[in-house]
Amino acid sequence: MDKTVYMQQKTLVNRSNLAVYYKNLDVRVTTEFLLYDFSSLVAAIGGSLGLFLGVSCYQMALEAWQQLILMVSSIFIYLIILYSFLLQGKKASAKFR
């Protein structure tokens, strides 16, 4: 047997067929589009940052107001206690005269 004939026979023997069948022939078309363009994205981010910064500034102002009220009330209580001690001292010194 000739060598070339043997090579041709070998390649013919090792071939196989594969048939692919689809269940249905429908075609699904998908389209992509931008949900945000650049200006809308910047506006959305800026709006969110403004909201959170506004809430944060409000919270800081509220805390400062509470600290101010606490400081004024403690000074007021201190002055009342000091005044009461001074009055007691004047009453005690008036008794010893």
Phi, psi and omega in degrees: 000141181283149183293321180293323179294319179298318179297320179293320180294322181294317180291327179289328182287325186273007179274151177219158179251143176230122179251128180248126178240134177270148180293314174220162184256023178290148180242127178261123180253123177248140177237143178249141176215157182284130176281321177236133166272180189296317182293323177293323178295315179296319179295319180294317179293318179296321178295318178294316178297320178297320178296312182291323177292323177297317178295320180295317179294322177297317180296320178295319179295321178296318178296318179296320179296317179295320178294321178296315179297318179297319180292316180295317180294322179291323176295319180297316178295319177299317179294322178296316179295317178297318180296319180294323176293322178294320178295319179295323178293321179291320178294320180292320181288331178290329179289328183276356181279000000 
